Amino acid sequence: MSATSELYTAWSAGTPFTAPLPESAHPILAITTITAGLYFAARYGISQKQSIAFELANTIPSAVLLGFGIVFLFLSVGLYV
């Protein structure tokens, strides 16, 4: 057997991908994560503290939440990334 036919049999024997979250949860997750991300971004922008710990405690969650929020927003409108 050649390597190509072995790969084809492994490919054809596989199971289809199923999403870990139902599609109906994507809009709710998008709204929730984007709102939480904007909260941390606003908290960072409004504060007068100059501590590096405070800045990291606000910017890292903001970036992560907004990143996931955008992905869930894309998924909720049918743009599968």
C-alpha positions in Angstrom: 0.0 0.0 0.0 1.2 3.4 -0.8 1.3 6.3 1.6 -1.4 8.1 -0.3 -3.9 5.3 -0.1 -3.2 4.9 3.7 -3.9 8.6 4.2 -7.1 8.3 2.2 -8.4 5.4 4.2 -7.5 7.2 7.4 -9.3 10.3 6.1 -12.4 8.5 5.0 -12.7 6.6 8.3 -12.7 9.8 10.4 -15.7 11.3 12.0 -17.1 14.7 11.1 -16.1 17.7 13.2 -18.8 18.8 15.7 -18.6 22.1 17.5 -18.1 22.0 21.2 -20.7 24.8 21.7 -24.2 24.9 20.1 -24.7 27.6 17.5 -27.5 29.2 19.5 -24.9 30.1 22.2 -22.7 32.1 19.9 -24.6 35.5 20.1 -24.9 35.3 23.8 -21.2 34.6 24.2 -20.4 37.3 21.8 -22.3 39.9 23.7 -21.1 38.8 27.1 -17.4 38.6 26.2 -17.3 41.9 24.2 -19.1 43.7 27.1 -16.7 42.3 29.7 -13.7 43.2 27.4 -15.0 46.7 27.0 -15.5 47.0 30.8 -11.8 46.1 31.4 -10.7 48.5 28.6 -12.7 51.3 30.0 -11.5 50.6 33.5 -7.9 50.8 32.2 -8.5 54.0 30.3 -10.3 55.8 33.1 -8.0 54.9 36.0 -5.2 57.2 37.2 -3.1 54.4 38.6 0.4 53.9 37.2 1.1 50.5 38.6 2.3 47.9 36.1 0.3 45.2 37.9 -2.9 47.2 37.6 -2.3 47.8 33.9 -1.6 44.1 33.2 -4.6 43.1 35.3 -6.8 45.1 33.0 -5.2 44.9 29.6 -4.7 41.1 29.4 -8.3 40.2 30.3 -9.5 43.0 28.0 -7.5 41.7 25.0 -8.5 38.0 25.6 -12.2 38.8 26.1 -12.4 41.1 23.1 -10.5 38.5 20.9 -12.9 35.7 21.9 -15.8 38.1 21.6 -15.0 39.0 18.0 -14.6 35.3 17.1 -18.0 34.5 18.6 -19.5 37.5 16.8 -18.1 36.2 13.5 -19.5 32.8 14.3 -22.9 34.2 15.2 -23.3 36.0 11.9 -22.2 32.9 9.9 -18.6 33.8 9.2 -16.8 30.6 10.2 -13.2 31.2 11.1 
